[in-house]
Amino acid sequence: MEKTMIIGVGGAGCNMANTFRREAESDSIKNATYVFADHRQTDLVYFQLVDDTTVYLNLYNINLYNDLPEDFFKDVEKVYVLAGLGGHTATAWTPVIAQFAKFRDVKSVSAIVTTPFNFEGEKHMAHALDGLSKIKELHLDLVIALNNEKLAEQYANINFSNAFDYADKAVLAAIDENIKSER
């Protein structure tokens, strides 16, 4: 079976990765290596291998090209970078991490991102769209951008407390569908 890595970037991306870990149906997602990349990991120097399937990555002062071990992507054939665009961490780091995976010759690199809800403001949306254009410039194998506001329109019972959970599940469904279509 091919080795898959799921990289959650920023708070929303890490939440998506946690949702994937709990609810994925496909074996390649269930058995993936999960990387939780955020700048809030201040107690880490750069990265920490928790076990065979979990890595914490401190984005605060890291230089991916110098601070990650040469074999970080060893045997990884597929990388999914997950992020909620609009804030600082995910919008800045998602294109960098995706480009780094391509540089390290990962066979398939994809980005699945969400854009902000309307209540998050126009500034966040403008920032998200700028980040999305940088991601698209990388010519990844797959780029899926889900608009949180349009997702909310599909569900009658959505509210602030469960809105992000719906977005996480929509991202998981998009990846599961992509995996099924590759078979």
Buried (B, 14 or more C-beta within 10 A) or exposed (E): EEBBBBBBBBBBBBBBBBBBBEBBEBEBBBEBBBBBBBBBBEEBEBBBEEEEBBBBBBBBEBEBEEBBEEEBBEEBBBBBBBBBBBBEBBBBBBBBBBBBBBEBEBBBBBBBBBBBBEEBEEEBBEBBBEBBEBBEEBEBBBBBBBBBBEBBEEEEEBEEEEBBEBBBBBBBEBBBEBBEEEE
